[in-house]
């Protein structure tokens, strides 16, 4: 039976950096530090995944995207600006890991002439993720990525944001829900979206009418359109035996006593 994920977990890039001994005893390379916050930036020598952690004491490992690492460790970002420019500042229609066209959703990617911006979402645990969005009004944007850590928001939702840098906005609230639901799936440790096992899971989801976005090979954000019954998707995921979670609506939104009966889970 599938295991429903209720708490945030670190999604390690490979078995090497998932090994506590490698992270704690210097086998994962320290590439930057932030003395003010008391954190160091680590990079796995095998898979290249980035993490921040405390240099000692309690383990506070948190995986970072390149964008998050650049924001958290600006000195490292400046030093690596030339090397990273192709993936960080590329058009949202090419070369960006979280871009719609690279995420299995090219039919919904939109027009390259649209006014793309970036919107930061912060999860309850404090994890910041940066999504592509299209300007649709004054301070309003339609999200074009699937949130991978935040809850209660979906791709294609129109959101309100406040600008903190040119073309960069901080999420405030959802002003027009798209009707899309989001669930998130963690593939088996020996599987990625490109392996036969991962492709089989994704094929099953798309056969139900879902779209998806691949975050890091194993973490899949699944979009359940309004025309697809969420309950059918849940039944399928339970049958896979994989770890997964409801992201929008959340488990509590659906099944807490206060939520009552929800027709979208049948």
C-alpha positions as CSV (number, residue, x, y, z in Angstrom):
1,X,0.0,0.0,0.0
2,X,1.3,3.5,-0.8
3,X,2.6,5.7,2.1
4,X,1.1,9.1,2.4
5,X,3.8,11.7,3.0
6,X,2.7,14.1,5.8
7,X,6.0,15.8,6.6
8,X,8.7,17.5,4.6
9,X,11.8,15.3,4.0
10,X,15.2,15.9,2.4
11,X,15.3,14.6,-1.2
12,X,18.9,13.6,-1.6
13,X,20.3,13.6,-5.1
14,X,22.0,10.2,-4.8
15,X,23.0,7.5,-2.3
16,X,26.4,9.1,-1.7
17,X,25.1,12.4,-0.4
18,X,22.2,10.7,1.4
19,X,24.9,8.9,3.6
20,X,25.1,10.9,6.9
21,X,28.8,9.9,7.3
22,X,29.6,11.5,3.9
23,X,27.9,14.8,4.8
24,X,29.0,15.0,8.4
25,X,32.7,14.1,7.8
26,X,33.7,16.3,4.9
27,X,33.2,13.9,2.0
28,X,30.5,16.2,0.5
29,X,32.3,19.4,-0.6
30,X,31.9,22.7,1.2
31,X,31.8,25.4,-1.5
32,X,30.6,28.4,0.5
33,X,29.6,29.7,3.9
34,X,27.4,32.4,5.5
35,X,28.8,33.4,8.8
36,X,25.9,35.7,9.6
37,X,23.3,32.9,9.3
38,X,25.7,30.2,10.5
39,X,25.2,27.9,7.5
40,X,27.5,26.3,5.0
41,X,26.8,25.4,1.3
42,X,27.6,21.8,0.4
43,X,27.8,20.1,-3.1
44,X,27.8,16.4,-3.7
45,X,30.8,15.4,-5.7
46,X,28.9,12.5,-7.3
47,X,25.5,14.0,-8.4
48,X,26.2,17.8,-7.9
49,X,23.2,18.3,-5.6
50,X,23.4,21.4,-3.4
51,X,22.6,21.5,0.3
52,X,22.9,24.0,3.2
53,X,23.6,22.8,6.7
54,X,25.1,24.0,10.0
55,X,28.8,23.3,10.3
56,X,28.2,21.6,13.6
57,X,25.6,20.7,16.2
58,X,22.1,19.7,15.1
59,X,21.7,18.4,11.5
60,X,19.7,21.0,9.6
61,X,20.3,19.6,6.1
62,X,18.2,21.3,3.4
63,X,18.5,20.7,-0.3
64,X,18.6,23.8,-2.4
65,X,18.0,24.5,-6.0
66,X,20.6,26.5,-7.8
67,X,18.4,29.6,-7.6
68,X,17.9,29.1,-3.8
69,X,21.6,28.6,-3.3
70,X,22.4,31.8,-5.2
71,X,20.0,33.8,-3.0
72,X,21.2,32.2,0.2
73,X,25.0,32.4,-0.6
74,X,25.4,35.6,-2.8
75,X,29.2,35.4,-2.7
76,X,29.1,31.9,-4.2
77,X,26.6,33.1,-6.7
78,X,28.8,36.0,-7.9
79,X,31.8,33.7,-8.2
80,X,29.8,31.3,-10.3
81,X,27.8,33.7,-12.3
82,X,29.5,33.1,-15.6
83,X,29.4,29.3,-15.2
84,X,25.8,29.2,-14.2
85,X,24.4,32.0,-16.4
86,X,23.1,29.6,-19.1
87,X,20.8,27.8,-16.7
88,X,19.9,30.6,-14.3
89,X,19.1,33.4,-16.7
90,X,17.9,31.4,-19.7
91,X,14.6,32.2,-21.3
92,X,11.8,30.3,-19.4
93,X,11.2,28.5,-22.6
94,X,14.6,26.9,-22.7
95,X,17.3,25.5,-20.5
96,X,15.6,26.0,-17.1
97,X,15.0,22.9,-15.0
98,X,11.6,24.2,-13.8
99,X,10.4,25.5,-17.1
100,X,7.1,24.2,-18.4
101,X,8.5,22.9,-21.7
102,X,11.1,20.8,-19.9
103,X,8.7,19.5,-17.4
104,X,6.4,17.3,-19.5
105,X,3.9,20.0,-20.0
106,X,4.9,21.6,-23.3
107,X,1.3,21.7,-24.5
108,X,0.6,24.2,-21.8
109,X,3.9,26.1,-22.0
110,X,2.4,29.2,-23.6
111,X,3.7,31.8,-26.0
112,X,7.4,32.7,-25.8
113,X,6.4,36.4,-26.2
114,X,4.5,36.4,-22.9
115,X,5.9,38.5,-20.1
116,X,7.6,36.0,-17.9
117,X,8.6,36.8,-14.3
118,X,9.7,34.8,-11.3
119,X,7.6,34.4,-8.2
120,X,9.0,33.1,-4.9
121,X,6.8,30.9,-2.7
122,X,7.8,30.0,0.9
123,X,6.6,26.8,2.5
124,X,5.4,26.6,6.1
125,X,8.9,25.1,6.8
126,X,10.6,28.1,5.4
127,X,11.7,26.5,2.1
128,X,11.8,29.1,-0.7
129,X,11.1,28.0,-4.3
130,X,11.1,30.1,-7.4
131,X,8.4,29.5,-10.1
132,X,8.0,30.9,-13.5
133,X,4.8,33.0,-14.0
134,X,3.2,35.2,-16.7
135,X,2.1,38.7,-15.9
136,X,-1.7,39.0,-16.4
137,X,-2.3,42.3,-14.6
138,X,-1.0,44.8,-12.2
139,X,0.8,42.8,-9.6
140,X,-0.9,39.6,-10.7
141,X,0.6,36.6,-12.3
142,X,-0.4,33.2,-13.6
143,X,1.9,30.5,-12.3
144,X,3.5,28.2,-15.0
145,X,5.3,25.7,-12.7
146,X,4.0,23.2,-10.2
147,X,4.8,24.1,-6.6
148,X,7.1,21.5,-5.1
149,X,7.1,22.6,-1.5
150,X,4.4,25.1,-0.9
151,X,0.8,24.0,-0.1
152,X,-2.5,25.4,-1.1
153,X,-1.4,26.7,-4.6
154,X,-1.4,25.1,-8.0
155,X,0.1,25.8,-11.4
156,X,-2.1,28.1,-13.6
157,X,-3.5,29.8,-10.4
158,X,-3.5,33.6,-10.7
159,X,-1.6,35.0,-7.7
160,X,-0.7,38.4,-6.3
161,X,2.9,39.3,-5.7
162,X,5.0,42.2,-4.6
163,X,8.2,43.1,-6.5
164,X,11.5,42.9,-4.6
165,X,13.8,42.9,-7.6
166,X,13.2,43.6,-11.3
167,X,11.0,40.8,-12.6
168,X,11.2,39.0,-9.2
169,X,8.1,38.9,-7.0
170,X,7.2,37.6,-3.5
171,X,4.0,35.6,-3.4
172,X,1.2,37.2,-1.4
173,X,-2.0,35.2,-2.1
174,X,-4.0,33.3,-4.7
175,X,-6.6,35.6,-6.3
176,X,-8.0,33.2,-8.9
177,X,-7.7,29.4,-8.5
178,X,-7.2,27.5,-11.7
179,X,-9.1,24.5,-10.4
180,X,-6.0,22.3,-10.8
181,X,-5.2,20.0,-7.9
182,X,-1.6,19.0,-7.0
183,X,-0.2,15.9,-5.5
184,X,3.5,15.1,-5.2
185,X,5.2,11.7,-5.6
186,X,8.6,10.4,-4.6
187,X,9.8,7.7,-6.9
188,X,11.6,4.6,-5.6
189,X,15.3,5.1,-4.6
190,X,16.5,3.2,-7.6
191,X,14.2,5.0,-10.0
192,X,14.1,8.4,-11.8
193,X,11.7,9.9,-14.3
194,X,13.9,8.6,-17.0
195,X,14.1,5.0,-15.9
196,X,11.5,2.3,-16.9
197,X,10.1,2.3,-13.4
198,X,9.7,6.0,-13.3
199,X,8.3,6.2,-16.8
200,X,5.7,3.5,-15.9
201,X,4.4,5.6,-13.0
202,X,4.3,8.8,-15.1
203,X,2.5,6.9,-17.9
204,X,-0.1,5.7,-15.5
205,X,-0.7,9.3,-14.3
206,X,-0.9,10.8,-17.8
207,X,-3.3,8.0,-18.8
208,X,-5.6,9.3,-16.0
209,X,-5.5,12.7,-17.6
210,X,-2.8,14.3,-15.3
211,X,0.1,16.5,-16.3
212,X,3.4,16.5,-14.3
213,X,6.6,18.3,-13.6
214,X,9.9,16.6,-12.7
215,X,11.8,18.5,-10.0
216,X,15.0,16.4,-9.4
217,X,14.5,13.1,-11.1
218,X,12.7,11.4,-8.2
219,X,10.3,14.1,-7.0
220,X,7.3,14.5,-9.3
221,X,4.7,17.2,-9.1
222,X,1.4,15.9,-10.5
223,X,-1.3,18.3,-11.8
224,X,-4.8,16.9,-11.6
225,X,-7.0,19.0,-13.9
226,X,-10.6,19.8,-12.9
227,X,-11.9,17.1,-15.3
228,X,-10.0,14.3,-13.5
229,X,-11.3,12.8,-10.2
230,X,-8.7,13.2,-7.5
231,X,-9.9,10.0,-5.9
232,X,-8.9,8.0,-9.0
233,X,-5.4,9.5,-8.8
234,X,-5.2,8.7,-5.1
235,X,-6.2,5.1,-5.7
236,X,-3.6,4.7,-8.5
237,X,-0.8,6.1,-6.3
238,X,-1.8,3.9,-3.3
239,X,-1.5,1.0,-5.7
240,X,2.1,1.9,-6.7
241,X,3.3,1.6,-3.1
242,X,5.2,4.9,-3.5
243,X,5.4,7.8,-1.0
244,X,3.1,10.6,-2.0
245,X,1.2,13.6,-0.6
246,X,-1.8,15.9,-1.2
247,X,-0.4,19.4,-1.8
248,X,-3.5,21.3,-3.0
249,X,-5.9,20.6,-1.4
250,X,-3.9,19.2,1.5
251,X,-4.7,16.1,3.4
252,X,-6.2,18.2,6.2
253,X,-8.3,20.2,3.7
254,X,-9.8,16.9,2.5
255,X,-10.1,14.8,5.5
256,X,-10.2,16.8,8.7
257,X,-13.6,16.9,10.5
258,X,-14.0,20.6,9.6
259,X,-13.7,19.8,5.9
260,X,-16.9,17.8,5.7
261,X,-17.5,15.7,2.6
262,X,-15.4,16.6,-0.5
263,X,-16.8,15.6,-3.9
264,X,-13.5,15.9,-5.6
265,X,-12.0,12.9,-3.8
266,X,-14.6,10.4,-5.1
